[in-house]
């Protein structure tokens, strides 16, 4: 039986595992440092102050992804966000005219990843709380990968090491991928992801804002969403604000309260409404959030390495959830063909 390790349980990693799992001769293990699968499909849902602070929604264009989303809608894990969308420029508000459906996970964005992972529960080994810190080639004569790192249990950590993988798939952002594998990969290094500081704010009463999702052309803010307008969410008035890439880069070291104060103040200033103090606020600092330069290829396989080493993620083709799914899915097809000896 061939063993495949996947680092990262975001959409790309889950999509890759989903397709690989169709081959019962493969043993697949996913390692991820987080508490939940999903990566940037991140949500805070521990109480009524619920937010999607990573990806805000997604679209579906390819037949395969549409089919997957259709099944998830039937299962109640995905719905269409029928919000009011606009764009805020220096000239004021403009209504968004796109008729493309905007989907969200239900009851939170992470539900999409949990649904993808749930399909795999009986066929793969999904290990959350596993931070991979080292990969190396084993000392076996036939060549394999060994994966090492830290396993978090409650308030303690302990080392782990899993040996003898015939193939290694890395789905984390390019900077982190190159830190794991020091081998030369000039193509991987041509992609880039910008940071994003996200602010989450609850208010005791509705704000007088016409739109539920707003793209903002501003030096500080890039996006504002009435999170509570999404289907399946608790009642209330909750807003998620995303800072612009440049502002996030310039202010990545701000402490939480400084960042929250700056984002909230700019929000009310741009919307030209009376300032209201939030009843709850939190922030999240994404160091690698938005794809600013894609590889323009669906995946990478380092052919100079034996055993196989491959990379996938949204950074391969663009800043969309579907791009991450397509990247992992197409890489899995390539790996299956390679393992089966299909000529390229």
N, C-alpha and C positions, 0 to 999 in steps of 0.2 A: 504493500500500500504506500502510495506517495503521500508525503506530508507537506502542507503548504501553510506558511505563517503569513498573516495579514496584520500589519501595524496600523491601527486606526479603525474605529467603528463608526466613522461618518458615513455619509451616503455612498461615497465611492467604495469604501471597504465593504459595506454591506451588499452593494450591488455586485461586486466582484465575487463575494462569498456565495451569494444567491445563485449565480450561474454555475460556479464551480461545484456547488453542492448537488447538482444534477448528476454528477459522476460519483457513484457510490464507492469507487475505488480510491477516492481521495479523502485524507484526513485533514480537516481545515480548522485552524485555531486563529481567532482574532484577539489581539492584545490592544487594550486601550486604557489610557490613564484616567479617564473620567468615571463618574458614578453611573452615567447613563450613555447609551449609544446615541449617535446623532451628530457629534462634532458641533458645527455652527448652526445646526437645528436646535438651538439651545433655548430652554424655557425655565422660568421660575414659577413653580406651581405648588408650593408648600402651604399656601393659605389663599385668602381672597385677593391678595395682591399678586395677581398672576400676570406674567409678561412673557412675550417672545422677544428676547434681547439679541438674538442672532439673526438668521434669515427671517424675513418678514412674511414672505409668501413665495410661491413658486408657480411656474407655468409648465405646460406639457405640450410638446409639439411632435415628437417622434411617435410612430405607431406603438412601439414597444412600451415606452414610458406611459403613454396614454392608457394602454391596457392595464398596466400595473396600478395606475391611479384609479381607474374605473373600478377595479376589484377592491381597492381600499375604501373607495366611497361607498360601495355596497356593504362593507364591513363597518362603516361608521367612523373610520379613522381619518378620513379626509373629507372636507367640504369646500365649496366655493365661497370665497369672501366677497359678498355683494356689497362692498363699501362704496363710498363716494371718494373718488381719487382726483387729485389736482396737482398742479405744479406752481410753486411760488417763485417768481422772478422779481427783478428790480421794478418791473412794471405792474406787479400785482399778481393775483391768482389767475391761472388758466386751468380749465377743466381738462382732465385727461380724456382723450378720445378713443383710446385703444379698447377694442371689444374682447380682447383675449381674456379668457378666464383666469382668475387669480385664485390658487388653491392654498389652503392652510391645513395643517394637521389639527385634529380634534381629539381631546380638548386643548391641546397645545401643539406647537410646531414639532416638538420632539416626538409626537405620536406617529409621524410618518416614519421616522427611524425605528421606533419600537415595533411598528407593523412590519417593516422589512425584516427586522431581527426576529420577530415572532415567527415568521414563515420558516426561519432557519433553525429554530430551537432544537429540533430533533436530529439535525444533520451536521451542525457545526458546534464548536466549543468557543463560546463568546466570553472572554475574560475581561471584565471591567476592573478598574483599580490597579491595572498592570501598566506601569510606566516603563517603557523600553528605553534603556540607556545605552545599550551596546549590542551590536551585531558583529559576528565574526564567523569566519569559515572554520568548520570543525576539523579535527585531526583525522577524521575517517578518510580512508583511501579513495572512496567513491565520491567524496566531496559533498558536504551539506552545510547548512547554516545553523548556527547556535544563536539564541536570543536570550539576553540577560536584562535584568532591570529590578525595579522595586515594586512589591505588592503592598498596598495599603490596607490595613485591617483596623477599623475604628481609629484609635489614636496612635497606632504603631505602624511601622513599616518593616518589611523583611525582604531580603534578596530572593530573587527567583532566577532560574535558568532552565530553558527548554531547549533540547538539543535535537540535531539531525533532521532539519527541514530540507526537502528537495528543492523548494522554491520559496522565495521571500518577496512579498508585495508590500511596498511602503506607500501609504496614502496620506501621510502628514504633510504640512506645507513644505515647499522646497528648501527653505532655510534649515528647518529641523531635519529634513531628509538627508541633506548633505552633511549635517553634523553627525548623523548616525553612520553614514557610509562615506568615508573619506576618499573613496575611489574617484577618479576623474570622471566627471559627467558634465561637460560644458553645456549640453543642451538643457539640462535641468536648471542650471544656474541662470539661464536667460529669462526665466519667468520671474514674476514678482507679485507680492501681495501687500497691500497697504494696511496699516492699523486702523482700528475704529474704536472710539470710546462711546459706549452706549449708556444712556441714562434712562431709568425707569421711574415714573412719577404717578402716584395716585392722588386724586382730588375728591373732595367731599360732594361736589356737585358738578354737573356737566359744564364744560367750557363752551362759549359761544363761537364754535368753529364749524364751518360748513362741511369740511372734508374729513374723511377718516384716515386717508393715507396721502401724505404730501411730500413730493420731491421738492427739495429746496436748493436754489442756486445761491449759495452763501459761503462766506469764508469759514464760518463756524459750524453751521448745521447743514446736513445733507438730506435728512429724512425725519419725518415725524409721523407717528401712527397712533390712532386711537385704538389701542390694543383691545379694549373692551367691546369694540364693534365687531370683532371676529366671531364667527359662529362657535357655539359651545363654550363660551367664556362666562365667568361669573359676572353678575351685574356690577356696575360701578362706572367710574370715569378714570381710565388709566391710559397713559401715553408713554410710548417708547420713542426716545430721541437718539438719532445716530449723528455723531459729529462728522465733519468732512474729513477726508483722508489727510489733508495737510495739517488741519488743526489738531487732529489726533496725533500725528507724528510730532508736531511741535510741543504738545502738551501731554505726552505719554507718561511723564513722571508726576503729574499732578495727583495730589491725594484725592480720595473719594469726594469729600465735601466740596473742595475747590472745583472739581470737574462738574459736579452736580449743580452747583450755584451758577457756573458759567453757562452751562447748557440751558438751564431753566430760564435764566435771565434773557438769553438771546431768543429763546422760543417766544416769550411774551412780547419782546421788542419787535420781532419780525411779524408776528400775528396782529400786533397793534390792538391788544386787548388788555384789560386791567390785570395786573399781577395778582395771582392767587397762590398762597403758600400750599405746597403739597402736603398731604397727610401721611405720605410714605414716599421714600425715595431710596434707590439703590443704583449702583453703576457696575459696569463690567468693562474691562479693558481687553480688547482683542488686539493682540500684536500682529496677527496675520488674518485679515478679514476679507478684504475685497480684492479680487484678481484685477490688477492694473496692467499686466502684460502676460498674455497667455502663450503657451508653447505652440499653439496651432497644430497640435497633433493629439490624438485621443489618449495616448499613453506612451510610456517609454519602457523598453526592455534593454538592459545593459548586456549586450551580446558578448562583451569581452569577459564576462564573469561566468564561471561554472562552479557551483550550481546557479540556477537562474535567479536573477534579481530584476524586479520590475517596479515601476512607479505609476501611480494614477491619482487623479483628483480633478477638481474643477479648474485648477490652474492650467490644465492641459489645453482646454478649449474655451473657457470663459466663465464669467461670474454668475453662474446659474446653478440651481439645485439639479436641474436636468443634466447639465454638463457633467456634474460629478457622477450621476447615475450612469450616463453613457460611457464615461471614461472607465469606470470599474467594470461595467458589463462587457465592453469591447475588449478590455484587457483579459478578462476571464475566457472569452472565446479564443483569443490568441493562445493563451496558456493551455487550454484544452486541446487545441489543434497541435501544439508543439509536443505536449506529453503523449499524444496519440500518434505522433510521427507523421502528421499530415504535412506534405510539402508546402513551403511558403511560395 
